[in-house]
Amino acid sequence: MTTAAELDVAAVKADFPIFDRCCDPDRPLVFLDSAASSQKPRQVVEAMSDFYETTYANVHRGVYRIAEAATNIMEAGRRTVAGFIGAPRPEEIIFTKNATEALNLVARSWGGANLGPGDAVVLTQMEHHANIVPWQILAAEKGFEIRWIPVRADGYLDLTELDRLLDGAAMMSVTAMSNVLGTIPPLDAMIAAARAAGALVMLDACQYVPHLPTDVSSLDADFIAFSGHKMLGPTGVGVLWGRSELLDDMPPFLGGGGMILDVTQEGFRADAIPAKFEAGTPPITEIVGLAAAVDYLGELGMDRVRRHEVSLTAYALRTLTERLGERLTIHGPSEPADRGGVLSLDLAGVHPHDLSQVLDQHNVCVRPGHHCAKPLMRVLGVGATARASLYVYNDESDVDALADALVDAGEFFAF
């Protein structure tokens, strides 16, 4: 593992077996789809395999030794995740199967108990569907209003009417980094405005936590959701952090084993957090993998990860613009410090799906589609984009390979 001032990408890349084994012997794998799901280092794979081979048992009920060991390992994982995001109390970490479930949990539990006619929830036009549809489902049932913060043509949010939009709102639920534009909103100012209006704040931090130092106390949000598989961990595990005083007052989201103190024919009493929101057998091995991923990122240093991505994003914006010129549109802010390494590309005259297939012939992996952000696609005036996203195992050679492949694709579709 690197200990230099800057990220040693070659050393990092050596920890990821897929780059040695996949897929074309004549071309190295250029993986630029980490915004959808990141690759996994050997340390994560081995931690999960070791747990399965030596310690696996169900948790929180068994009294035999490996069951107690499994429980201790899982709860140590909770403490690891809490430390990584600066959570004041480990029990404020709720494990879900993904961030989508975490966002639905807040909408259904907190929103179902607190929202009704006359209330409002404020979103932005660049939200992922996971932070739109749960509120729309609930609004149809409860009769509250959804208000939208607009996106400007340059990829930034238009906050000129923010105070009006927040007036009387109960919740502002927004992305901490756009999965399409890379935009990092001015969270401090937005959260301060929400506080002044008496609104709670939830952050969809799926693209934020894997890429920037995160301290929930400094952010001053009330809920934060993120997923393991975008931050070098496995699929099947997500995280909701919430203020304990809010979580304590919220009703359970799912019912069943593990979340109760008592059940009678007349009713039930829910357990305290986090158990109240973790019904059923949890994703035990996936939590082990997530903790290993958090340890890995912690050793890299999230400040270093962020500096690397800002530098690499700047190189990508400059290189792609120079190589492709006006034929290529890169959606989102032009200032690398205001964005993450998410580059949504539109090559004139080429459908994103066709473009992605041609890039795949160069062993360059990007993702075509609407990226679960159809309202934003309509604002941008496009049906889809080809999205390239950068992470800790990418360097300038990957950007150069992307540029070469885009040039070849442009030439191919010109005939």
N, C-alpha and C positions, 0 to 999 in steps of 0.2 A: 504494500500500500504506500502511496506517495506521501512524503512529509514535506515536500518542497512548497515554496510560497504559492506557486500556481499549480493547477491540476496537471498531473502527469497522465495524459490520456492513454498513452501506450501501456502504462502500468495498470491503469483501470481496465482497459480493454482486455488485457490478459486474464482478468478474473471472470470473463464471460465466455463460457465454452462455445456458445453458438457461433462466435466469430471465427473459431478454428474449424468448425464442422460444416458450416452452411455457406453457400449452397452451390456455387459455381466455381470450379477449380481455377478458372481463368480470370475471374473477377472477384475481388473481396466483397463481402456483404456490407452494403451501406444502409444501415437501418435508421430511417428517419420517420418513424411512426410511434415514438414514445409517448406522444400526447394521448394516443389510444391505449397503449399498454407497453410498458418498458420491458426490456430484456432483464434476465435474472443472473446475478453473479453466482459463482460457485459457492460462496459462503451461505447464501440463502438456500440453495438446493441441498447442500450438505446438512444444514441445520434441520431442515424438514425430514430428510432421509434418516438422520441420526435419531430424531424423535420417534419416527415410526419404528425403527429397528430396536430401540432400547427402552423406550419409556411410554409408548402410547397406551393410554387408557382414557376412559371418560372422566370428566372433572367434577369437582364440587360435591360428590356424593360418596364415592368409594373410600373405604378406610384402609384398604390394602396398600402396600408401599408404593407400587408404581402409579396407582391412582392419586395418591397424595403427592408424589413427585410430579405427575402431569399437571395437577392443579397448581402447584408452586411455580412450575415453568410458565404456564399460561399467565398467571397473575404477575410474574416477573415481566412478561411481555407487556402487560398493561402499564406497569410502572415505566418501562422503557419508552413506550409511546408517549406517556404523559410527560416524561422528562424532555423528549424531543421537541414537543410543542409548548413547553412551559406551563402545562396544566397544574393548577395549585394542588389538586387532589387526584390521585389515580382513579378513584371511583367515578370521577367525572368523564372518564373514557368509556364510551359504550361501543362494543364491537358489534358490527352489523355485517351483512354479507357483501355490501358495497356501499359506495357513497349515495347511490340512488335510494337505497333503503333508509339511509340516515336522513336524507332530505325528506322522504316520505314520512318518517317517524315524527319529525318536528311538525310538519304540516298537519298530519292526522291527529297527533296527540296534543301538542300545544294549540295548534290552530283549531282543532275540533272542539277544544274546551273553552277557547277564548274569543273566537271570531263569530260575527253575525252581521245582520243588516246594519248599515251605517259605518262599518269598519272598512279599512283598506289595507292592502298589502302592496308594497312598492317593489317592482322588479326592474331589470334593465332589458333593453332590446337585444342584448348579446348573451342572454342566459342559455345554458344547456337545457334541453327538454326536461331533464330531471329536476330542475329548479323552476319549471313553468307548469308542467302538467299536474303535479300534485296540488298546487294552489288552484288551478282551474277546476279540478275535480271537486275540491272542497268548496270553492266559490259557488259552484252550481248547487251544492247542497245547502250552504249556509247563507248565501245571499250577500256576501261582502264584495267590495270592488277591488279590482286589480288595476294598478296604475303603472305606467311604463316610463322609465328614464330613457330618453332617446340616445342614439349613437350618431355622432357626427361623421361626415364623409372621410375625415382623417383617422377614424378609428377610436377617437376619444369619446367619452361620454359627454353629452350636453347637460351640464348641471345648472343652467341658468334658472330653471324652474324647480329646482330640487326642494326648496322650502315649501313651495305650493304643493308639490306632489306628496310631501311628507305630512302636510297639515291634516291631522286627524288619523294618520295611519297608525296601525298597531304593530306592523312588522315591515322591515326592509330586508329583503332576501336577495343577495347579489353575488355574482362571481367575484372572486379575488384575483383571477386572471382568466381572460377569455380563452377558451379552447379553440377559437377560430382566428381571432385578431391578435392574440398575444397581449392585448391591452391589460395593464395593471391599473385599475381605477385608483383615484386618490382616496384610499380607504379612510385615512385619518379624518379628512374633511367630511366625507360622507357619513361616517359613523358619528362624528360630533353633531352633524345636522340631525341625524336620526335621534340621538339622545336628547337634543334640544326640543324635538317634537314629541318626545315621550314614546318613541317606537323602539321595539326590540330589533336586533340585527342578527341575521344568519348569513354566513359566508359559505358559498360553494368553493372550497379551497383545493379541489382536485388537481388543478394545474399550479397551485401556489406552494403547497407544503412540500412537494418533491423538489422544488427548484429554488426556494428562498428560505432564509432563516425565519422561523415562525415562533412567535411568542404570543400565546392567546391573551395574556394579561395586557401586553402592550397594544395588541390590536383592539381590545376593548369590545369585541363582539360578544354576543350571547350564546351563539351556537356556531360550530365550525364542522363541516363535513369534508372528508377526503377518503380516498381509496388506496388500498395497498398495492394494487397491480400497476399503478402509474409511478411508483416510487421504488422500483426494483424488487418489490415483494410479490407474493402470489395473488392470483385471482381468488375470489370467494371470501375476502375480508375487507371491510371498510370500517371507518371510525366516525363516530359522532362525539365531539366534545361539547359539553354544555355547562353552563353555570349550575352548580349543585342546587342552589335554591330554586331554580326554575325546574330542573329535572325532578326534584323532590315533589313538586306540586303537580306535575304532569301525570295523566293517567297512562296505564300501560298501552303499548302499541300492539303487541301480540300476546296472546294468552297461551298458557300451557305449563309444562314442567319447567322448573328452574327459576320462575319469576314470582313464586308465591311464598307467603308465610304459612297460609292455611287455606284449605278449601273445604266447604261444607255443601250440603244440598241447597242451602239458601244463598250462598255467595262465596267470595274469596277475599283474602287480604293479600295485597301485593307486597313483595319484599322491597327492601331499600335498593337504591342505585348501587352498582350498575345492574344488579340481577333483575330488577324490575323490567328492564328493557332488553333482556337477553334470554327470551324464552327458548326452550329446547336446547339440544346439544349445540354448543358454539362451534365455530370453525377453528378447532384447537390447533391443528397442525399449521393451518394458515396463519394463525396468530404467532406461532413460533417463527414462521418464515418472515412475517412482517417485522417482528422484533429484530431478526438478523439483518433485514434490509435497513432498518433504522440505525442499527449499530454501524453498518457499512457506510451509510451516508454521514453519520456522526464522525467517523474516522476521516472521511474525505474533508469534512468541514463545510457546512452549508454556505458560509461566506465565500469560500473558494469556489464552490459549485456555482454560485450566482455570478461571481466575477468571470468565470470561464464562459458562462452562457451569454452574458452581455457582450463579451469580446467576440465570441463566435457568431452571435446574431448580427453584430455590426459588420463582421466580415462577410456574412451571407448576404445581407442587404446590399452591401457595396458590390460584391462580386456578381450576384445575379442581375443587378441593375446594369452593370457595365457590360456583361456578356449578352444579355437579352434585349436591353434597351426598352423602347416603348411598347414592344410586343408583349412584355410580361408585366402584369399587375400583381403587386404584393400587398394584400389587404392589411390594414392595421397601421399603427403609429410608425413613423419613420425614425424616431429616436429610440435606440436600443435600450436605454436606461428605463424607458417607460413601458417596456414590454418584456414578455418571455420569448423563448426561442421557438415560437409557433409561427410558421410562414405559410399562409394560405395563398396559393398561387393560381393565377388565371392567365394562361397562355392563349393569346388571341387566335381564334379560329379552331381551337382544339378542345374537345370535350374533356373534362377532368378524368373521366374513366379511361378514355383512350390514352390520355397522357400518362396516367399511372401505369397502364399496361406496357407502354413503350419504355418507360423508366425501369420497369421490372426486367426488361430484356438486358438492361445494363446492371442488374442486381442492385438497383436503388429502390428502396421501399418507401413509398409515400401513400397517403390515404386519400382517395377521392370520395366526394359525397357532400351531404349537407351538415355532417358532423353533429347531428342531433341539435341543430340550431336553425330550424327553418324560419322562424321570425327574423333572425339576423340575415339569412340569405335573401329574404325579400327586401330588407332595407338596403342590402348591397346591390340588389338588382341582378343576382345570379342564381342559378339553380343549384350550383355546387362549386366547390373549389378542389384543387389538389393540395393537400396539406402536408408539408414537411415539418417535422418537429425534432428539435435538438436535445441532447442530454449529455450525461457525463462521459459516455464512450464515443462521442463524436468529436471530430476535429476539422481543421481546414481542408484536409484531403477529402473528407466526406462532402463538404460544400462544393469543392471543385468537381467531384464526381457528379453531383447533382447538376451543376452548371453545364458540364459536358453533355450529360444525358438530355437536358432541356434543349440545348442547342441542336443536338441530333434529332430530337423529336420535332422541333420547329422546322428543320430542313425536310424531315420525312413527310410532314403534313403539308408542306408547301407545294408538293407535286400533285 
